[in-house]
């Protein structure tokens, strides 16, 4: 298979246009069109639906582009490694839920990576669907998958089907964090009803409805009746919580150092009993690297110190 043809197909998939792709690739549009037809003939499939509105990937085309991206990336990696006759950089990549104890582990791990080691570290906070997708389609090496224990069998079956293996990192119930000046701090016990008149800080995209189907949601938590502020990253949530004593947030347990930094406290809710799991996942045939093991050591330490 012609690598150049892969690059052509990839550019067309980005632009949905032969003419625009030709401009980006500095080739003639007729030559580009012939190359794609040769590629389709060689594969025996139609990669693009052609219409007056442009060229759009068929289902077979989407599958081809997914594999082509991986192949082209691997070729680039090989060229980079041996361009100067010696290996250049090692990589570490992981997708995780938005969890402070995991972020703490990554921060400590990054401090142990020596400057002269020439390493690239990728750390992405996202939801369960994308954690899995990043390993399967985006070439991330590790992921931490979070789900309610009631879906344990579902996720185990799904990981087996997709060629993934997992190791339990932590089990916990969600807790409330709030300002140390919150009126809720004086309550002996906190119930779902107690928090109804306060503003909830929530992540805007915690779940994708396809995993598993439409059932994945925080069913142990009530539908909030008051105001709600949606955020996409942890920095904003801590600023909001520390400045507004009438806000709160459901989270996995948070390291004390971080609570002290933002003037926050952590409280349990007696009505919330659902147990969640954090599972470290990777491909079944993937061999952990020294960097991976270094991160896992910090992850276990942070979990031990935080989830007491």
N, C-alpha and C positions, 0 to 999 in steps of 0.2 A: 504494500500500500504506500502511496506517495505521501510523504510527510507534508509537502507543500500543499497538496490538495486538502489535507486536514486543516491547515492554517486558513486556506481559502474558505472552507465551509464554516469554520469558527467565526471568521469576520462577517460573513453573510448572516449568520445567526444573530450577531450583535446589531447589525444595521438593518436587517430585513430588506436589503436592496442590493442588487448586483452592481448598480452604478456607484452607490456610496462605498461599497466594499472595494470596488476597483480603484476608487480614488485613494482610499486608505492604504491599499496594497501596492499602489503604483503599477498596476497592470491594466490592460485593456479589458473593457467589459465583455466583448465577444470571447476573448481568450479565457476569461474567468468563467463565463457561462459554459464553455466547452469542457473545462476542467471539472466542473461540478457534475456535468452529465456523464463524463468518463468515470468519476468516482461512484455515482449512483449505479451505472451499468456494471462496474466491477463488483460492487456489493450486492447487486440484485435487489435493491430497495429504492424507494423514493424518499429522499431526505428532506425535500422542501415542497410545500404546496405553493404553486405560483399563481398569482392573480394580479389584477390591476393595482391592488393596494400594496403589493410587495411579495417577498418570499418568506414564508413562515415554516418553522420546523414541523414535520410530521412526528407522530409518536416514535417511529424508527429513527428519525432525525435527532430527536431529543436524546435517545439512548446513544446514538453515535457520537454526538457532541460531548456528552458526559464522559465517555471513554477517551475521546480525542483530547479533551482538556487535560486529563490525567497523563496521557502519553506525552503530550507536548511539554507539560510541566516537568516530567521525569527527564526528558531530553535536555531541557534547559538546566536542570539540576546537575546532570552529568557533565554538561559543558562547563558549568561554573566550577564544579569540583576539580576538573582536570585542566582548566584553562591555563593555570600557572604551573602545572605539573605536580600539584599537591592539593590535598583536601583543604577547603576554605572554611566552611562553617558547619556546625552541627545545629540541629533544630529541635525545639521542643514545642509541641502544640497541644492545647487542651480546650474543650468547651465545657462550661460549668453552669450550674444554676447561680442565681445571685445570692451568694451566701458569704457572710463576713468571715467565717472560720476558714473557708476555702481561699478567700482573698488574702487572709493573713498568712496562710501556708505559702501561697505563691510569692508574696512579698519577701518572706524569709528565704525561700528557695532562690529567688532572683539575686539576693545578696551573696549567695554562695557560688554563683557562677562567676568564675574568674574573668576579668577584663580581657586577658590574653587568650581566652578559650575560643573566641570567635563564634559565639552562639547567637542564634535568633530564637526568641521566645514569643509564642503566640498564645494569648490568654483571652478567651471570648466568653462573656457572660450572656446566656441566652436561655431559651426554654427547652423542655425535654425533646420535642420534635427535632429541633435544630441540633441538639447535642448528638443525636443519632445520625442525622443527615450529614453533619460535618465529618463524621468518621467515614461514612459509606461513600459520600460523593465529593467531599471537599478535601480529603486527604489529611484531616486532623488525626493525630495518632491516639490521643486519649480523650475521654469524656467522663463527666460525672452526671449520672442520670438520677433524677429525683422523682419519686412517685409515692403515692399512698400505698401502704402495705396491702390494701384490698386488691390492688392490681398486680400483685407479685407474680402470680401464675401467668398473667397476660404478658408481662414484660419479659419473663424468662423464656416463654415460647417465642416471642418476637425476636429476642436476641439470638436464640438458637437458629431461627430461620434465616437471619441476616448474617450469620457467621461471626457473631460477637460473643465475648465472654465477659462476665462481670464479677466483681468482688465487693462485698459489703464494706462500706467505709463507716457509716453512722446510721443510727436510728434515733428519732427524736419526735417530739410534738412541737408544733409551732407555738411561739411565745409572743407576748406583746412587748414592744419597746416604745418608750415615750419619754418626754422631757422629765427631768428630776423635779420640775415644778408643776407637773400635771396634777390636776385635781384627783385623778384616779389613784395616785400613789398612796393616798391615805386609806383606801378601802382594804379591809382585811382580806376579802376575796373579791375577785373580779369575775363577773358573768357576762354572757353575750348581751344581756339587756343593759348592763352598766355602760357599755361603750356606744350605744345607739346614738347618743346626742353629741358624739365627738367626730372629728374629721379623720377619716382613714386615708393613709398614704398607701397606694397600691402600685405594683408594677403593671404597666400597660399591656404587656404581652406575656403573661406567665405560662399560657398553655396554647396549644394548637389542637383543634377539635378532632383531628384524625388519630390521636394517640391517647387512649384507645377510643376511637370513634368520637361520639359526642358526649361521652360520660365523664371525661377527664375534667374535673373542676374541684375546687376546695369544698367538697360537700359537707365537711365537718364544720365549716364556718357559715354563719347566717348571712343572708343577703343584707348588706349594710343599708340602713335607713337614713343616714345622715349624709353630710358632704363627703366627697371622695376626690382625692387629688392623685392623678396618674403620673408616674415618673418612669423613665427608661434606664436609669443607672443609679448606683447606690449613693454617689456623692450628693445628689439632690435630695434624696430621702433623708439623709442625716442632717442636712442644713435645715430642712423644713421641720423635722422633729425637734431639733434643738431650739429653734426660734419660736415655735408655736406650741405652747403647753396644752392646747386643745386638740392636738393630733396624736395619732398612734399608728402602729404598723404591725402586721403579722409577719414574723420572720423565723428562720431557724435561729437557735441560740447564737449570741454575739460575744466575741472576746471582750473581757472586762476592760482591756486597754482602750478599745474603740468606744465603749460606752462612756468611759471617763473622759476621753478626748472631746466628745460632743455633749457632755452633760446629760446623758441619758440613763434610764434605768430599765431593767428587764423584769417583767412580771408574767406569771402564768395565769391562764383563764381556766377556771374550774370546769367550764362547760366543754372545753376543747380537749378531746381525748384521742383523736385520730393520730396514729403513728405513721411517720414518713421515713423513707429510706433514701440514702445517698449511695449509689453504686458506681464504682470506678469501672469503666468499660473500655474495651479496645477490640480490634479484630482478633479472631481466634489464632491466626498464624503470626501475629505481631510479637516480636521479641522486645521486651522492655530494655531501654538504653540506660546508661549510667545517669543521664539527666532525669529520665523518668523516675528512676529509683530514688534519686535525691529529692524530687518533688514529693513522692509518696511518703518518704520519711517525715517531711515537714507537715504533710497533710495529716498523718496519724498523730503527730505531736499536737497540732492545733486542735484537732478533734478531741483529744484527750483533755486538753486544758479548758476547752470551751464547753463541751457537752458533758458537764459533770453530773 
